[in-house]
Amino acid sequence: MDSAERAIVRRARLRIGLLVGLVIGALLILAGGISYTALVGRQEAQIQRELEWGTRHGTIAGPPACSWIFQYDGTTVDTGTSPPPPGFPLRTALDTVAATRITETTTVTRNGTVYHVRTEARGDSVIQAVFDARFQLSDRRHLLLAFSLAATVGLLAAVLTGVLVGRRAVAPLAEALTRQRRFVADASHELRTPIAQVHTRAQLMARRARTDGTAADLDDLQRLIGTTRRLGEIVDDLLLSAQLAAAPTGRPPHPPVDLTALIGATVAAETERAAERQVALTLDMPDGPTLVPGIESALCRVVGELLANALNHTPAGGRIEVTLRAGEGHAELVVADTGEGFDQADARRIFERFHRGTGSGERRFGLGLALLQEVVTSHHGTIEAEGHPGRGAIFTVRLPAARLPITTGRAAGIRGRRLRQLGAG
């Protein structure tokens, strides 16, 4: 698998693990919430029963330290033998109930705890029962703490379990991707020879048709030659893509490739095609070598694809500029054209497989630019596209420079620059 596919597999494993963990964590939180709500409901009901009993019978069955009973006869308040907490009894509630004879319940938060108060008229007097809920609050805090710890431990365990489950669940996907790559590589390798044979046979038949064949036969054979050539290019693209994906990440570094020579040869090969299309093709690059580690055939495909893409989308009278610059620790290749361009919003999508934008009829089934990005990425480089509809496009490729031992004398040389006009406009 290539780096993109490995990233997809890793994300799938992580998502499965997180989803499993979140589901289990949500279940734990739900169970804790239900238990906490049930506990609070039972405690509140018990407190209200205790208060009701106290106001009716003048005593509370709960712990003496947590409850108080006050009796008000209209002038004085009997606080009993147990000293009340600061702020009690509530004189306002006593006076109100004495006047209205309507039972009043309230909750007061003070002294670091919560008091439940019930004030009720009984006969000629008013009874006020106060219940300290500090022990109930402590039980609630302990329950929350216990469930928080359980939820945290359960969530961690669930995430680990989910990661293991995700690894096993995604394993068939990873294996399927590997088998797919192997199949593409094997099929492409096996198809190269028969396609090359068909292409060669078609060329021989075209030569014979030039002497003793009809114009229609020659035209059909020329179309057959073009079709087999494109088919061979597609197979080469598929094979290169499969090879790049199957390459191990820990492989030794590639030998240095001279981009100056490679780009010069590739551009020279497109000179005739540019002249036929009446497109001016210029080349600007250093005089000395520009070395980058990589696979020469793959980098040649990058330059060729960029040039082919520019030629396919630049009309007659247009211009294509190829520039190679050597920077600090990297080499930069820029291919700019004055063609039809593209919307900048599609700058990333044009590197997707089988993507077709406006005027993409001549693109090779959408594989060319996608493969180009794979090659650049496998060489630890970057590629950027900038376009404006009707005003051309600019493709910029940056590759890390090769690390060479320091030499003395004129081994490295002094790099100048050269600008050549290769096509006619």
C-alpha positions as CSV (number, residue, x, y, z in Angstrom):
1,M,0.0,0.0,0.0
2,D,1.1,3.6,-0.6
3,S,1.2,6.2,2.1
4,A,-2.3,7.5,1.2
5,E,-3.8,4.0,1.6
6,R,-1.9,3.3,4.8
7,A,-3.2,6.6,6.2
8,I,-6.8,5.6,5.2
9,V,-6.4,2.2,7.0
10,R,-4.9,3.9,10.1
11,R,-7.8,6.4,10.1
12,A,-10.3,3.5,9.8
13,R,-8.8,1.7,12.7
14,L,-8.7,4.8,14.8
15,R,-12.3,5.7,14.0
16,I,-13.6,2.2,14.8
17,G,-11.7,2.3,18.1
18,L,-13.1,5.8,19.0
19,L,-16.6,4.8,18.0
20,V,-16.5,1.7,20.1
21,G,-15.1,3.7,23.0
22,L,-17.6,6.5,22.6
23,V,-20.5,4.0,22.5
24,I,-19.3,2.2,25.6
25,G,-18.6,5.5,27.3
26,A,-22.0,6.8,26.4
27,L,-23.6,3.7,27.9
28,L,-21.6,4.1,31.1
29,I,-22.6,7.8,31.4
30,L,-26.2,6.9,30.7
31,A,-26.1,4.2,33.4
32,G,-24.5,6.6,35.8
33,G,-27.0,9.4,35.0
34,I,-29.9,7.0,35.6
35,S,-28.5,5.8,38.9
36,Y,-27.7,9.3,40.1
37,T,-31.2,10.5,39.2
38,A,-32.8,7.5,40.9
39,L,-30.7,8.2,44.0
40,V,-31.5,11.9,44.2
41,G,-35.2,11.1,43.7
42,R,-35.2,8.6,46.5
43,Q,-33.4,10.9,48.8
44,E,-35.7,13.8,48.1
45,A,-38.8,11.7,48.7
46,Q,-37.3,10.4,52.0
47,I,-36.5,13.9,53.1
48,Q,-40.0,15.1,52.4
49,R,-41.5,12.2,54.3
50,E,-39.3,13.0,57.3
51,L,-40.3,16.6,57.2
52,E,-44.0,15.8,56.9
53,W,-43.7,13.4,59.8
54,G,-41.9,16.0,61.9
55,T,-44.4,18.7,61.4
56,R,-47.3,16.4,62.2
57,H,-45.8,14.5,65.2
58,G,-43.2,17.0,66.5
59,T,-40.3,14.7,65.9
60,I,-38.2,13.3,63.1
61,A,-37.0,9.7,63.0
62,G,-33.7,10.7,61.4
63,P,-30.4,11.4,63.2
64,P,-30.9,14.1,65.8
65,A,-27.8,16.0,64.5
66,C,-29.5,16.4,61.1
67,S,-33.0,17.6,62.1
68,W,-34.6,20.3,64.2
69,I,-38.2,21.0,65.2
70,F,-39.4,24.5,66.0
71,Q,-42.8,25.5,67.5
72,Y,-44.2,29.0,67.2
73,D,-47.2,30.2,69.1
74,G,-47.4,33.6,67.6
75,T,-45.0,35.4,70.0
76,T,-42.2,33.0,70.9
77,V,-40.3,30.2,69.2
78,D,-39.5,27.0,71.1
79,T,-36.3,25.6,69.7
80,G,-36.2,22.5,71.9
81,T,-33.1,21.2,73.6
82,S,-30.9,20.9,70.5
83,P,-29.2,24.1,69.5
84,P,-30.3,25.1,66.0
85,P,-27.8,25.9,63.2
86,P,-27.1,29.6,62.5
87,G,-29.9,31.4,60.7
88,F,-32.7,29.1,62.0
89,P,-35.6,29.1,62.5
90,L,-36.9,31.0,59.5
91,R,-39.0,33.7,61.2
92,T,-40.3,35.0,57.9
93,A,-41.7,31.6,57.0
94,L,-43.2,31.2,60.5
95,D,-45.0,34.5,60.3
96,T,-46.3,33.9,56.8
97,V,-47.8,30.4,57.7
98,A,-49.2,31.8,60.9
99,A,-51.0,34.4,59.0
100,T,-52.1,32.4,55.9
101,R,-52.3,28.8,57.5
102,I,-50.8,27.6,54.2
103,T,-48.0,25.0,54.4
104,E,-44.7,26.2,52.9
105,T,-41.6,24.2,51.9
106,T,-38.3,25.7,50.9
107,T,-34.6,24.8,50.5
108,V,-31.9,26.9,52.0
109,T,-28.2,26.7,51.1
110,R,-25.9,27.9,53.9
111,N,-23.2,26.8,56.3
112,G,-21.7,24.6,53.6
113,T,-24.8,22.4,53.3
114,V,-28.4,22.3,52.1
115,Y,-31.3,22.6,54.5
116,H,-34.8,21.4,53.6
117,V,-37.5,23.4,55.6
118,R,-41.2,22.6,56.0
119,T,-43.4,25.1,57.8
120,E,-47.0,23.9,58.6
121,A,-49.8,25.1,60.8
122,R,-50.9,22.7,63.5
123,G,-53.7,23.7,65.8
124,D,-53.1,27.2,67.3
125,S,-49.3,27.0,66.6
126,V,-46.9,26.7,63.7
127,I,-44.4,23.9,63.4
128,Q,-41.2,24.2,61.3
129,A,-39.1,21.2,60.6
130,V,-35.5,21.6,59.3
131,F,-33.6,18.7,57.8
132,D,-29.8,18.9,57.1
133,A,-29.0,17.0,53.9
134,R,-25.2,17.0,54.2
135,F,-25.0,13.1,54.4
136,Q,-27.2,12.8,51.3
137,L,-25.0,15.3,49.4
138,S,-22.0,13.3,50.4
139,D,-23.5,10.1,49.1
140,R,-24.2,11.9,45.8
141,R,-20.6,13.1,45.5
142,H,-19.3,9.7,46.2
143,L,-21.6,8.2,43.6
144,L,-20.5,10.7,41.0
145,L,-16.8,10.1,41.8
146,A,-17.2,6.4,41.6
147,F,-19.0,6.6,38.2
148,S,-16.5,9.1,36.9
149,L,-13.6,6.8,37.7
150,A,-15.5,3.8,36.3
151,A,-16.4,5.8,33.1
152,T,-12.8,6.9,32.6
153,V,-11.4,3.4,33.1
154,G,-14.2,1.9,31.0
155,L,-13.6,4.5,28.2
156,L,-9.9,3.7,28.1
157,A,-10.6,0.0,28.0
158,A,-13.2,0.5,25.4
159,V,-10.8,2.5,23.2
160,L,-8.1,-0.1,23.5
161,T,-10.6,-2.8,22.7
162,G,-12.0,-0.8,19.8
163,V,-8.5,-0.4,18.4
164,L,-7.9,-4.1,18.6
165,V,-11.3,-4.8,17.0
166,G,-10.7,-2.2,14.4
167,R,-7.3,-3.7,13.6
168,R,-9.0,-7.0,12.9
169,A,-11.9,-5.5,11.1
170,V,-9.7,-3.4,8.8
171,A,-7.2,-6.2,8.2
172,P,-9.3,-7.7,5.3
173,L,-9.3,-4.2,3.7
174,A,-5.6,-3.8,3.9
175,E,-5.1,-7.3,2.5
176,A,-7.6,-6.5,-0.3
177,L,-5.7,-3.3,-1.2
178,T,-2.4,-5.2,-1.3
179,R,-3.9,-7.9,-3.5
180,Q,-5.4,-5.3,-5.7
181,R,-2.0,-3.6,-6.1
182,R,-0.4,-7.0,-6.8
183,F,-3.0,-7.8,-9.4
184,V,-2.6,-4.4,-11.1
185,A,1.2,-4.9,-11.2
186,D,1.0,-8.5,-12.5
187,A,-1.6,-7.7,-15.1
188,S,0.2,-4.6,-16.3
189,H,3.5,-6.5,-16.5
190,E,1.9,-9.3,-18.5
191,L,0.0,-6.9,-20.8
192,R,3.1,-4.9,-21.8
193,T,4.5,-7.5,-24.2
194,P,1.4,-8.3,-26.2
195,I,0.5,-4.6,-26.5
196,A,4.0,-3.8,-27.7
197,Q,3.7,-6.7,-30.2
198,V,0.4,-5.4,-31.5
199,H,1.8,-1.8,-31.7
200,T,4.8,-3.1,-33.7
201,R,2.6,-5.2,-36.0
202,A,0.3,-2.2,-36.6
203,Q,3.4,-0.1,-37.6
204,L,4.6,-2.7,-40.0
205,M,1.1,-2.9,-41.6
206,A,1.0,0.8,-41.9
207,R,4.3,0.8,-43.8
208,R,3.0,-1.7,-46.2
209,A,-0.3,0.2,-46.6
210,R,1.7,3.2,-47.7
211,T,2.9,1.4,-50.8
212,D,0.1,-1.0,-51.8
213,G,-2.9,-0.1,-49.5
214,T,-5.7,2.3,-49.8
215,A,-6.0,5.6,-48.0
216,A,-8.8,4.3,-45.8
217,D,-6.7,1.3,-44.7
218,L,-3.8,3.6,-43.9
219,D,-6.0,5.9,-41.9
220,D,-7.5,3.0,-39.9
221,L,-4.0,1.6,-39.2
222,Q,-2.8,5.1,-38.0
223,R,-5.7,5.2,-35.6
224,L,-4.8,1.6,-34.4
225,I,-1.2,2.7,-33.8
226,G,-2.4,5.7,-31.8
227,T,-4.8,3.5,-29.8
228,T,-2.2,0.9,-29.0
229,R,0.3,3.7,-28.0
230,R,-2.2,5.1,-25.6
231,L,-3.0,1.7,-24.2
232,G,0.7,1.0,-23.6
233,E,1.0,4.4,-21.8
234,I,-2.0,3.4,-19.6
235,V,-0.4,0.1,-18.7
236,D,2.9,1.8,-18.0
237,D,1.1,4.2,-15.7
238,L,-0.7,1.4,-13.8
239,L,2.5,-0.5,-13.4
240,L,4.5,2.5,-12.1
241,S,1.7,3.3,-9.7
242,A,1.6,-0.2,-8.4
243,Q,5.4,-0.2,-8.0
244,L,5.4,3.0,-6.1
245,A,2.7,1.8,-3.7
246,A,4.5,-1.5,-3.1
247,A,7.9,0.1,-2.4
248,P,8.9,-0.3,1.3
249,T,9.2,2.9,3.3
250,G,12.6,1.9,4.8
251,R,14.4,1.3,1.5
252,P,17.8,2.8,0.9
253,P,18.0,6.2,-0.7
254,H,17.9,6.4,-4.5
255,P,20.9,7.3,-6.5
256,P,21.1,10.9,-7.7
257,V,19.4,11.9,-10.9
258,D,20.5,15.0,-12.9
259,L,17.3,17.0,-13.4
260,T,19.1,19.4,-15.8
261,A,20.0,16.6,-18.3
262,L,16.6,14.9,-17.8
263,I,14.5,18.0,-18.3
264,G,16.6,19.1,-21.3
265,A,16.2,15.7,-23.0
266,T,12.4,15.5,-22.2
267,V,11.8,19.1,-23.5
268,A,13.8,18.5,-26.6
269,A,11.7,15.5,-27.4
270,E,8.6,17.7,-27.3
271,T,10.0,20.4,-29.5
272,E,8.6,19.0,-32.7
273,R,5.2,18.5,-31.3
274,A,5.2,22.1,-29.9
275,A,6.2,23.4,-33.4
276,E,3.4,21.5,-35.0
277,R,0.9,23.1,-32.6
278,Q,2.5,26.5,-33.1
279,V,3.3,26.8,-29.4
280,A,6.5,28.6,-28.2
281,L,8.4,26.4,-25.8
282,T,11.2,27.9,-23.7
283,L,13.6,26.3,-21.3
284,D,15.4,28.1,-18.4
285,M,17.7,26.0,-16.2
286,P,21.2,26.0,-14.7
287,D,24.2,25.1,-16.8
288,G,25.5,22.6,-14.3
289,P,23.9,19.5,-13.0
290,T,20.9,19.6,-10.5
291,L,20.9,16.4,-8.6
292,V,18.0,14.9,-6.7
293,P,17.7,11.4,-5.3
294,G,15.1,9.4,-7.2
295,I,14.1,7.0,-10.0
296,E,15.1,8.5,-13.4
297,S,12.2,6.9,-15.4
298,A,9.6,8.0,-12.8
299,L,11.0,11.6,-12.8
300,C,11.1,11.6,-16.6
301,R,7.4,10.7,-16.4
302,V,6.7,13.7,-14.2
303,V,8.3,16.1,-16.6
304,G,6.7,14.4,-19.6
305,E,3.3,14.5,-18.1
306,L,3.5,18.2,-17.2
307,L,4.6,19.0,-20.7
308,A,1.9,16.9,-22.3
309,N,-0.7,18.4,-20.1
310,A,0.5,21.9,-21.0
311,L,0.6,21.2,-24.7
312,N,-2.9,19.6,-24.7
313,H,-4.4,22.7,-23.1
314,T,-2.4,25.5,-24.9
315,P,-3.9,26.7,-28.2
316,A,-1.9,27.8,-31.2
317,G,0.1,31.0,-30.6
318,G,0.4,30.2,-26.9
319,R,3.6,29.9,-24.8
320,I,5.0,27.2,-22.4
321,E,7.8,28.1,-20.1
322,V,9.8,25.4,-18.3
323,T,12.0,26.6,-15.5
324,L,14.4,24.7,-13.2
325,R,15.8,26.4,-10.2
326,A,18.2,25.0,-7.5
327,G,17.4,26.3,-4.1
328,E,18.6,25.6,-0.5
329,G,18.3,21.9,-0.2
330,H,15.8,21.5,-2.9
331,A,15.2,21.7,-6.7
332,E,12.2,23.5,-8.1
333,L,10.6,22.7,-11.5
334,V,8.0,25.2,-12.8
335,V,5.9,24.5,-16.0
336,A,3.8,27.5,-16.9
337,D,1.5,27.9,-19.9
338,T,-0.8,30.4,-21.4
339,G,-3.6,27.9,-22.1
340,E,-7.2,27.6,-21.0
341,G,-6.3,27.2,-17.3
342,F,-8.7,26.0,-14.7
343,D,-10.6,27.2,-11.7
344,Q,-8.4,27.6,-8.6
345,A,-11.1,25.8,-6.6
346,D,-10.2,22.6,-8.6
347,A,-6.5,23.0,-7.8
348,R,-6.5,19.9,-5.6
349,R,-9.1,17.9,-7.5
350,I,-7.2,17.8,-10.7
351,F,-4.8,15.4,-9.1
352,E,-7.6,12.9,-8.3
353,R,-7.9,9.8,-10.4
354,F,-10.3,10.1,-13.3
355,H,-11.1,13.7,-12.6
356,R,-12.2,15.6,-15.7
357,G,-12.5,19.3,-15.7
358,T,-13.4,21.6,-18.6
359,G,-11.5,20.7,-21.7
360,S,-10.2,17.4,-20.4
361,G,-11.1,15.4,-23.4
362,E,-7.5,14.8,-24.3
363,R,-6.3,13.7,-20.9
364,R,-5.3,10.1,-20.5
365,F,-8.4,8.7,-18.7
366,G,-7.6,10.9,-15.6
367,L,-4.5,8.8,-14.7
368,G,-1.7,11.2,-15.7
369,L,-1.8,13.9,-13.1
370,A,-2.8,11.5,-10.3
371,L,0.2,9.3,-11.1
372,L,2.3,12.4,-11.2
373,Q,1.4,13.3,-7.7
374,E,2.1,9.7,-6.6
375,V,5.6,9.9,-8.1
376,V,6.4,13.3,-6.5
377,T,5.1,12.2,-3.1
378,S,7.1,9.0,-3.2
379,H,10.2,11.1,-3.8
380,H,9.4,13.1,-0.7
381,G,8.5,16.2,-2.8
382,T,5.5,18.4,-3.2
383,I,3.5,19.6,-6.2
384,E,1.2,22.6,-6.4
385,A,-1.1,23.8,-9.2
386,E,-2.2,27.4,-9.8
387,G,-4.7,28.2,-12.5
388,H,-6.9,31.0,-13.8
389,P,-9.7,30.3,-16.4
390,G,-8.5,31.5,-19.8
391,R,-5.1,32.7,-18.5
392,G,-3.1,29.5,-18.2
393,A,-1.8,27.3,-15.5
394,I,1.4,26.9,-13.4
395,F,2.6,23.6,-12.0
396,T,5.4,23.7,-9.4
397,V,7.3,20.6,-8.3
398,R,9.8,20.7,-5.4
399,L,12.1,17.8,-4.8
400,P,14.8,17.5,-2.1
401,A,18.3,17.9,-3.4
402,A,20.8,15.0,-3.2
403,R,23.3,15.1,-0.4
404,L,26.7,14.8,-2.0
405,P,30.1,14.9,-0.3
406,I,31.9,18.2,-0.3
407,T,34.5,18.3,-3.1
408,T,37.4,20.7,-3.8
409,G,38.5,22.6,-6.8
410,R,36.0,23.0,-9.6
411,A,34.2,19.7,-9.1
412,A,30.9,21.5,-8.4
413,G,31.5,24.3,-10.8
414,I,29.8,27.6,-11.1
415,R,26.3,27.3,-12.2
416,G,25.1,29.8,-14.8
417,R,21.8,29.9,-16.4
418,R,20.6,29.3,-20.0
419,L,17.5,30.3,-21.8
420,R,16.6,28.5,-25.0
421,Q,13.7,28.9,-27.4
422,L,12.8,25.4,-28.4
423,G,9.5,25.8,-30.2
424,A,8.0,28.2,-32.6
425,G,5.1,30.5,-31.9
